[in-house]
Amino acid sequence: MVLKTFNVEESIYEKYSEFCKENGISMSNQINTFIKAQVETEPKIREEYLKKLDAIRKGKFIKIGAHEDFKKRYQ
């Protein structure tokens, strides 16, 4: 195990620190688990998500024009 320093917004750190204390969670272990998941785990949803996103992009859309046109049409 190595000691590393990271810059984190103070308000976020304080909130997460309090959360960990209230729930009996080790902040270091949570950070370690998060980083490990990012570099070692292949996301299970990624392929399915990309297929859905592609289908959405190819979908049928209604052109509504500018914001003002939308307001005129749908008010």
ABEGO torsion letter per residue (X at the ends): XBBBBBBBBAAAAAAAAAAAAAAGBBAAAAAAAAAAAAAABBBAAAAAAAAAAAAAAABBBBBAEBAAAAAAAAX
